[in-house]
Amino acid sequence: MRKLFTLTFVFLLSLTWLYGQNKTVTGTVKDSQSMMALPGVSVTISGQSAGTQTDEAGRFSLEAAPTDSLVFSFVGYVSQSVVVGEKAQINIFLDDENLALEEVVVVGYGTAKKVDLTGAIGSVKAAEIVKQPAMSAMQSIQGKVAGLNITASEAPGSTPQVNIRGLGTALGGRNPLYIVDGFPMDNLNSINPSDIESIDVLKDASSASIYGIRAANGVIMVTTKKR
């Protein structure tokens, strides 16, 4: 009986020792929708400074113990945590964290819930933009936002005249301010309508508190697709 107890104790001790040893964990990280590899994804051990990044093919290799949890994080994607356990290979699929959802509007340098906004905002999503065939992104949202007037010019390659609730200002002209993924632009002629995720139109004076006098004629904010 004593001999059996000793053997059992030694066996359990061996399992504990083996389970606490670090091992090489490899795998890949991909986009859950497109199934494309994601390079530059941060792979860290929870509670530790140790970590690595995925290469151009989305692959990673890291020394970790079976009790460790690997945390996968990447800008624009929902972070994911996985316990190593007995796995020597871990393949991860990250979900896109879309900032242009119905409940959230990208405003200036941050985001806000629509119910918290005091200014007038009109939003058009990608599905509505591609429904209407047009030569330019602005023509594709004609009639979809209240207070937004778009007049096409007959000259080839010309920019449509865009007017938001009025005739414009005496010195600032009629054109609104265009913001594409955070960068100001003169117009949207170079933007393919099929590349647009959403268009938000800031239609009142509150937009001036973010962008200053340039927003006197309103602001048209464009968010393009990530891929």
Residue pairs with C-beta under 8 A, 6 or more apart in sequence:
19 65
19 66
19 67
20 65
20 66
20 67
21 65
22 63
22 64
22 65
23 63
23 64
23 65
23 66
23 84
23 88
24 61
24 62
24 63
24 88
25 61
25 62
25 63
25 64
25 70
25 84
25 87
25 88
25 89
25 90
26 59
26 60
26 61
26 62
26 88
26 89
26 90
27 59
27 60
27 89
27 90
27 91
27 92
28 37
28 54
28 57
28 58
28 59
28 60
28 91
28 92
29 37
29 38
29 41
29 43
29 54
29 58
29 60
29 72
29 74
29 91
29 92
29 93
29 94
30 36
30 37
30 38
30 58
30 91
30 92
30 93
30 94
31 38
31 77
31 93
31 94
31 96
31 227
32 93
32 94
32 95
32 96
33 95
33 96
34 227
35 93
36 58
36 227
37 54
37 56
37 57
37 58
37 59
38 54
38 58
38 74
38 77
38 94
39 53
39 54
39 55
39 56
39 57
39 58
40 53
40 54
40 74
41 53
41 54
41 58
41 60
41 72
41 73
41 74
41 77
41 94
42 51
42 53
42 71
42 72
42 73
42 74
43 51
43 52
43 53
43 54
43 60
43 62
43 70
43 71
43 72
44 50
44 51
44 70
44 71
44 73
45 51
45 62
45 64
45 68
45 69
45 70
45 71
46 68
46 69
46 70
46 71
46 81
48 68
50 62
50 63
50 64
51 62
52 60
52 61
52 62
53 60
54 60
62 70
64 70
64 84
65 84
66 84
66 85
66 86
67 83
67 84
68 83
68 84
69 81
69 82
69 83
69 84
70 81
70 82
70 84
70 90
71 79
71 80
71 81
72 79
72 80
72 81
72 82
72 92
72 94
73 79
73 80
74 94
76 96
76 97
76 226
77 94
77 95
77 96
77 97
78 94
78 95
78 96
78 97
80 92
80 94
82 90
82 92
84 90
96 226
98 197
99 106
99 111
99 223
100 106
100 125
100 197
100 198
100 223
102 114
103 113
103 114
104 111
104 112
104 113
104 114
105 111
105 112
105 113
105 114
105 117
105 121
105 123
105 200
106 200
106 221
106 223
107 117
107 121
107 200
107 202
107 210
107 221
108 210
108 211
109 182
109 210
114 121
118 206
119 202
119 203
119 204
119 206
119 207
120 147
120 202
120 203
120 204
121 200
121 201
121 202
121 203
122 144
122 145
122 146
122 147
122 148
122 200
122 201
122 203
123 198
123 199
123 200
123 201
124 141
124 144
124 145
124 198
124 199
124 201
125 197
125 198
126 196
126 197
126 198
126 225
128 141
128 144
129 137
129 140
129 141
129 193
129 194
129 196
129 199
130 140
130 193
130 194
132 139
132 140
132 141
132 142
133 140
134 140
134 142
134 193
136 159
136 160
136 188
136 189
136 193
137 188
137 191
137 192
137 193
137 196
137 199
137 222
138 150
138 160
138 162
138 187
138 188
138 220
139 150
139 152
139 160
140 193
141 148
141 150
141 199
142 150
145 201
145 203
147 164
147 165
147 203
148 162
148 163
148 164
148 201
148 203
149 161
149 162
149 163
149 164
150 160
150 161
150 162
150 163
151 160
151 161
151 162
151 163
152 160
152 161
153 159
153 160
153 161
157 189
159 187
159 189
161 174
162 174
162 175
162 176
162 220
163 174
163 217
164 176
164 201
164 203
164 217
164 218
165 203
165 204
165 218
167 174
168 174
168 175
168 217
169 216
169 217
172 213
172 214
172 216
172 217
173 217
174 217
175 186
175 187
175 217
176 201
176 215
176 217
176 218
176 219
176 220
177 184
177 211
177 214
177 215
177 217
177 218
177 219
177 220
178 184
178 185
178 186
178 187
178 188
178 219
178 220
178 222
179 185
179 211
179 219
179 220
179 221
179 222
180 188
180 191
180 222
180 224
181 222
181 223
181 224
184 214
188 220
188 222
191 222
191 224
195 224
195 225
196 222
196 223
196 224
196 225
197 223
197 224
197 225
197 226
198 222
198 223
199 220
199 221
199 222
199 223
200 220
200 221
200 223
201 218
201 219
201 220
201 221
202 215
202 218
202 219
202 220
202 221
203 218
204 218
207 215
207 218
207 219
208 215
208 216
210 219
211 219
